[in-house]
Amino acid sequence: MRLTADGRIVTCLFSTQGHDIKRHLREGASDEAIRDLIAAIWTERKDRYSEERLTVIGSAGSRDAGIRRKIEMISLGG
């Protein structure tokens, strides 16, 4: 999980989207509310590209992890 420079939480470096947390911080959400938000984002995440990629790579005869749009590291500030 990474917090981007523009205030989004990205649950996978190969994610196609992030979750806006900056808005909650600016609106004065409590520490507990932020903690619960982050926990919910992590628990309910759908983007498991790295896990899916390993499965595809590990498949018999497969070397192609497929083509998938992703956020590049440079845009995450990483």
KOLBA-794812 format. One record per residue: residue number from 1; residue in three letters; chain; x, y, z of N, C-alpha, C, O in turn. Coordinates in Angstrom, 1 decimal. Example, Ala and Ser with C-alpha at 12.3 -4.5 7.8 and 13.67 -1.06 7.14 Angstrom:
<bavos>
- num | residuo | cadena | n.xx | n.yy | n.zz | ca.xx | ca.yy | ca.zz | c.xx | c.yy | c.zz | o.xx | o.yy | o.zz
- 1 | ALA | A | 13.2 | -5.7 | 7.8 | 12.3 | -4.5 | 7.8 | 13.2 | -3.3 | 7.8 | 14.2 | -3.3 | 8.5
- 2 | SER | A | 12.8 | -2.2 | 7.1 | 13.7 | -1.1 | 7.1 | 12.9 | 0.0 | 7.9 | 13.4 | 1.1 | 8.0
</bavos>
This chain:
<bavos>
- num | residuo | cadena | n.xx | n.yy | n.zz | ca.xx | ca.yy | ca.zz | c.xx | c.yy | c.zz | o.xx | o.yy | o.zz
- 1 | MET | A | 0.9 | -1.2 | 0.0 | 0.0 | 0.0 | 0.0 | 0.9 | 1.2 | 0.0 | 2.0 | 1.2 | 0.6
- 2 | ARG | A | 0.5 | 2.3 | -0.7 | 1.2 | 3.5 | -0.8 | 0.3 | 4.7 | -0.8 | -0.8 | 4.6 | -1.3
- 3 | LEU | A | 0.7 | 5.7 | -0.1 | 0.0 | 7.0 | -0.1 | 0.7 | 7.9 | -1.1 | 1.9 | 8.2 | -1.0
- 4 | THR | A | 0.0 | 8.3 | -2.2 | 0.6 | 9.1 | -3.2 | 0.7 | 10.5 | -2.8 | 0.1 | 11.0 | -1.8
- 5 | ALA | A | 1.5 | 11.3 | -3.6 | 1.7 | 12.7 | -3.3 | 0.4 | 13.5 | -3.4 | 0.3 | 14.6 | -2.8
- 6 | ASP | A | -0.6 | 13.0 | -4.2 | -1.8 | 13.8 | -4.3 | -2.9 | 13.3 | -3.3 | -4.1 | 13.6 | -3.5
- 7 | GLY | A | -2.5 | 12.5 | -2.3 | -3.4 | 12.1 | -1.3 | -4.3 | 10.9 | -1.5 | -5.4 | 10.8 | -1.0
- 8 | ARG | A | -3.9 | 10.0 | -2.4 | -4.6 | 8.8 | -2.7 | -3.9 | 7.6 | -2.1 | -2.7 | 7.5 | -2.1
- 9 | ILE | A | -4.7 | 6.6 | -1.6 | -4.1 | 5.3 | -1.2 | -4.2 | 4.4 | -2.4 | -5.3 | 4.2 | -2.9
- 10 | VAL | A | -3.1 | 3.8 | -2.7 | -3.0 | 2.8 | -3.8 | -2.7 | 1.4 | -3.1 | -1.6 | 1.4 | -2.4
- 11 | THR | A | -3.5 | 0.4 | -3.3 | -3.3 | -0.8 | -2.6 | -2.3 | -1.8 | -3.4 | -1.9 | -2.8 | -2.9
- 12 | CYS | A | -2.0 | -1.5 | -4.6 | -1.1 | -2.3 | -5.4 | -0.3 | -1.3 | -6.3 | -0.9 | -0.4 | -6.9
- 13 | LEU | A | 1.0 | -1.5 | -6.4 | 1.7 | -0.6 | -7.3 | 1.3 | -0.7 | -8.7 | 1.6 | 0.2 | -9.5
- 14 | PHE | A | 0.6 | -1.8 | -9.1 | 0.1 | -1.9 | -10.5 | -1.4 | -1.6 | -10.6 | -2.0 | -2.0 | -11.5
- 15 | SER | A | -1.9 | -0.9 | -9.6 | -3.3 | -0.5 | -9.5 | -3.7 | 0.4 | -10.7 | -2.8 | 1.2 | -11.2
- 16 | THR | A | -4.9 | 0.4 | -11.1 | -5.4 | 1.3 | -12.1 | -6.1 | 2.5 | -11.4 | -6.6 | 3.4 | -12.2
- 17 | GLN | A | -6.3 | 2.5 | -10.1 | -6.9 | 3.6 | -9.4 | -6.5 | 3.7 | -8.0 | -5.8 | 2.8 | -7.5
- 18 | GLY | A | -6.8 | 4.8 | -7.4 | -6.5 | 5.0 | -6.0 | -7.7 | 5.4 | -5.2 | -8.8 | 5.6 | -5.8
- 19 | HIS | A | -7.6 | 5.5 | -3.9 | -8.7 | 5.9 | -3.0 | -8.3 | 7.2 | -2.4 | -7.3 | 7.3 | -1.7
- 20 | ASP | A | -9.2 | 8.2 | -2.5 | -9.0 | 9.5 | -2.0 | -9.1 | 9.5 | -0.5 | -10.1 | 9.3 | 0.1
- 21 | ILE | A | -7.9 | 9.8 | 0.1 | -7.9 | 10.0 | 1.6 | -7.7 | 11.4 | 2.0 | -8.1 | 11.8 | 3.1
- 22 | LYS | A | -7.2 | 12.2 | 1.1 | -6.9 | 13.6 | 1.4 | -8.2 | 14.4 | 1.8 | -8.2 | 15.2 | 2.7
- 23 | ARG | A | -9.3 | 14.1 | 1.1 | -10.5 | 14.7 | 1.4 | -10.9 | 14.5 | 2.8 | -11.4 | 15.4 | 3.5
- 24 | HIS | A | -10.8 | 13.3 | 3.3 | -11.2 | 12.9 | 4.7 | -10.3 | 13.7 | 5.7 | -10.7 | 14.1 | 6.7
- 25 | LEU | A | -9.0 | 13.7 | 5.3 | -8.1 | 14.4 | 6.2 | -8.4 | 15.9 | 6.3 | -8.4 | 16.5 | 7.4
- 26 | ARG | A | -8.7 | 16.5 | 5.1 | -9.0 | 17.9 | 5.1 | -10.3 | 18.3 | 5.8 | -10.5 | 19.4 | 6.2
- 27 | GLU | A | -11.2 | 17.3 | 5.7 | -12.5 | 17.5 | 6.4 | -12.5 | 17.3 | 7.9 | -13.5 | 17.5 | 8.6
- 28 | GLY | A | -11.3 | 16.9 | 8.4 | -11.1 | 16.8 | 9.8 | -11.5 | 15.5 | 10.4 | -11.9 | 15.4 | 11.6
- 29 | ALA | A | -11.5 | 14.4 | 9.6 | -11.8 | 13.1 | 10.1 | -10.9 | 12.7 | 11.3 | -9.7 | 13.0 | 11.3
- 30 | SER | A | -11.5 | 12.0 | 12.3 | -10.7 | 11.6 | 13.4 | -9.7 | 10.5 | 13.1 | -9.8 | 9.9 | 12.0
- 31 | ASP | A | -8.7 | 10.3 | 13.9 | -7.7 | 9.2 | 13.7 | -8.4 | 7.9 | 13.5 | -8.0 | 7.1 | 12.7
- 32 | GLU | A | -9.4 | 7.6 | 14.4 | -10.1 | 6.4 | 14.3 | -10.8 | 6.2 | 13.0 | -10.8 | 5.1 | 12.4
- 33 | ALA | A | -11.4 | 7.3 | 12.5 | -12.2 | 7.2 | 11.2 | -11.2 | 7.0 | 10.1 | -11.5 | 6.2 | 9.2
- 34 | ILE | A | -10.0 | 7.6 | 10.1 | -9.0 | 7.4 | 9.1 | -8.5 | 5.9 | 9.1 | -8.4 | 5.3 | 8.1
- 35 | ARG | A | -8.3 | 5.4 | 10.4 | -7.8 | 4.0 | 10.5 | -8.9 | 3.1 | 10.0 | -8.5 | 2.1 | 9.2
- 36 | ASP | A | -10.1 | 3.3 | 10.3 | -11.2 | 2.5 | 9.8 | -11.3 | 2.5 | 8.2 | -11.6 | 1.5 | 7.6
- 37 | LEU | A | -11.1 | 3.7 | 7.7 | -11.2 | 3.9 | 6.2 | -10.1 | 3.1 | 5.6 | -10.3 | 2.4 | 4.6
- 38 | ILE | A | -8.9 | 3.2 | 6.1 | -7.7 | 2.5 | 5.5 | -7.9 | 1.0 | 5.7 | -7.6 | 0.2 | 4.7
- 39 | ALA | A | -8.4 | 0.6 | 6.8 | -8.7 | -0.9 | 7.0 | -9.7 | -1.4 | 6.0 | -9.6 | -2.5 | 5.4
- 40 | ALA | A | -10.8 | -0.6 | 5.8 | -11.8 | -1.0 | 4.8 | -11.2 | -1.0 | 3.4 | -11.6 | -2.0 | 2.6
- 41 | ILE | A | -10.4 | -0.1 | 3.0 | -9.8 | 0.0 | 1.7 | -9.0 | -1.3 | 1.5 | -9.0 | -2.0 | 0.5
- 42 | TRP | A | -8.2 | -1.6 | 2.5 | -7.3 | -2.8 | 2.4 | -8.1 | -4.1 | 2.3 | -7.8 | -5.0 | 1.5
- 43 | THR | A | -9.1 | -4.2 | 3.2 | -9.9 | -5.4 | 3.3 | -10.7 | -5.7 | 2.0 | -10.8 | -6.8 | 1.5
- 44 | GLU | A | -11.2 | -4.6 | 1.4 | -12.1 | -4.7 | 0.3 | -11.4 | -4.6 | -1.1 | -12.0 | -4.5 | -2.1
- 45 | ARG | A | -10.1 | -4.5 | -1.1 | -9.3 | -4.3 | -2.3 | -9.6 | -5.4 | -3.4 | -9.8 | -6.5 | -3.0
- 46 | LYS | A | -9.6 | -4.9 | -4.6 | -9.8 | -5.9 | -5.7 | -8.6 | -6.0 | -6.6 | -8.4 | -7.0 | -7.3
- 47 | ASP | A | -7.7 | -5.0 | -6.5 | -6.5 | -5.0 | -7.4 | -5.4 | -5.8 | -6.7 | -4.7 | -5.4 | -5.8
- 48 | ARG | A | -5.3 | -7.0 | -7.3 | -4.3 | -7.9 | -6.8 | -3.4 | -8.3 | -8.0 | -3.1 | -9.5 | -8.2
- 49 | TYR | A | -3.0 | -7.3 | -8.7 | -2.2 | -7.6 | -9.9 | -1.0 | -8.4 | -9.7 | -0.7 | -9.3 | -10.5
- 50 | SER | A | -0.2 | -8.1 | -8.7 | 1.0 | -8.9 | -8.4 | 0.7 | -10.4 | -8.2 | 1.4 | -11.2 | -8.7
- 51 | GLU | A | -0.4 | -10.6 | -7.4 | -0.7 | -12.0 | -7.2 | -1.2 | -12.7 | -8.5 | -0.9 | -13.8 | -8.8
- 52 | GLU | A | -2.0 | -11.9 | -9.2 | -2.6 | -12.5 | -10.5 | -1.4 | -12.7 | -11.5 | -1.4 | -13.7 | -12.2
- 53 | ARG | A | -0.5 | -11.8 | -11.5 | 0.7 | -11.9 | -12.4 | 1.5 | -13.2 | -12.1 | 1.9 | -13.9 | -13.0
- 54 | LEU | A | 1.7 | -13.4 | -10.8 | 2.5 | -14.6 | -10.4 | 1.8 | -15.9 | -10.8 | 2.4 | -16.9 | -11.2
- 55 | THR | A | 0.5 | -15.9 | -10.7 | -0.3 | -17.0 | -11.1 | -0.2 | -17.3 | -12.6 | 0.0 | -18.4 | -13.0
- 56 | VAL | A | -0.3 | -16.2 | -13.4 | -0.2 | -16.4 | -14.8 | 1.2 | -16.8 | -15.2 | 1.4 | -17.7 | -16.0
- 57 | ILE | A | 2.2 | -16.2 | -14.6 | 3.6 | -16.6 | -14.9 | 3.9 | -18.0 | -14.5 | 4.6 | -18.7 | -15.2
- 58 | GLY | A | 3.3 | -18.5 | -13.4 | 3.5 | -19.8 | -13.0 | 2.7 | -20.9 | -13.7 | 2.9 | -22.1 | -13.6
- 59 | SER | A | 1.8 | -20.4 | -14.6 | 1.0 | -21.4 | -15.4 | 1.9 | -22.1 | -16.4 | 2.8 | -21.6 | -16.9
- 60 | ALA | A | 1.5 | -23.3 | -16.6 | 2.3 | -24.2 | -17.5 | 2.4 | -23.5 | -18.9 | 1.4 | -23.2 | -19.6
- 61 | GLY | A | 3.6 | -23.3 | -19.3 | 3.9 | -22.8 | -20.7 | 3.6 | -21.3 | -20.9 | 3.7 | -20.8 | -22.0
- 62 | SER | A | 3.3 | -20.6 | -19.8 | 2.9 | -19.2 | -20.0 | 4.1 | -18.3 | -19.5 | 4.7 | -18.5 | -18.4
- 63 | ARG | A | 4.5 | -17.3 | -20.3 | 5.5 | -16.3 | -20.0 | 4.9 | -14.9 | -20.0 | 5.5 | -14.0 | -19.6
- 64 | ASP | A | 3.7 | -14.8 | -20.4 | 3.0 | -13.5 | -20.6 | 2.1 | -13.2 | -19.5 | 1.1 | -14.0 | -19.3
- 65 | ALA | A | 2.3 | -12.2 | -18.7 | 1.4 | -11.8 | -17.6 | 0.2 | -11.0 | -18.1 | -0.6 | -10.6 | -17.3
- 66 | GLY | A | 0.1 | -10.8 | -19.4 | -1.0 | -10.1 | -19.9 | -0.8 | -8.6 | -20.0 | 0.1 | -8.1 | -19.3
- 67 | ILE | A | -1.6 | -7.9 | -20.8 | -1.4 | -6.5 | -20.9 | -2.5 | -5.9 | -20.0 | -3.7 | -6.2 | -20.1
- 68 | ARG | A | -2.1 | -5.0 | -19.1 | -3.1 | -4.4 | -18.2 | -2.6 | -3.0 | -17.9 | -1.5 | -2.7 | -17.6
- 69 | ARG | A | -3.6 | -2.0 | -18.0 | -3.2 | -0.6 | -17.7 | -2.9 | -0.5 | -16.2 | -3.6 | -1.1 | -15.3
- 70 | LYS | A | -1.9 | 0.2 | -15.9 | -1.4 | 0.4 | -14.5 | -0.9 | 1.8 | -14.2 | -0.6 | 2.5 | -15.2
- 71 | ILE | A | -0.9 | 2.2 | -13.0 | -0.3 | 3.4 | -12.6 | 1.2 | 3.2 | -12.6 | 1.7 | 2.2 | -12.0
- 72 | GLU | A | 2.0 | 4.1 | -13.2 | 3.4 | 4.0 | -13.3 | 4.0 | 4.5 | -12.0 | 3.5 | 5.4 | -11.3
- 73 | MET | A | 5.2 | 3.9 | -11.6 | 5.9 | 4.3 | -10.3 | 6.1 | 5.8 | -10.3 | 6.0 | 6.4 | -9.2
- 74 | ILE | A | 6.5 | 6.4 | -11.4 | 6.8 | 7.8 | -11.4 | 5.7 | 8.7 | -11.0 | 5.8 | 9.7 | -10.3
- 75 | SER | A | 4.5 | 8.2 | -11.3 | 3.3 | 9.0 | -10.9 | 2.9 | 8.8 | -9.4 | 2.1 | 9.6 | -8.9
- 76 | LEU | A | 3.4 | 7.8 | -8.8 | 3.2 | 7.6 | -7.4 | 4.2 | 8.2 | -6.5 | 4.0 | 8.3 | -5.3
- 77 | GLY | A | 5.2 | 8.8 | -7.1 | 6.2 | 9.4 | -6.3 | 7.2 | 8.4 | -5.7 | 7.9 | 8.7 | -4.7
- 78 | GLY | A | 7.3 | 7.2 | -6.3 | 8.1 | 6.1 | -5.8 | 9.4 | 6.0 | -6.5 | 10.2 | 5.1 | -6.2
</bavos>
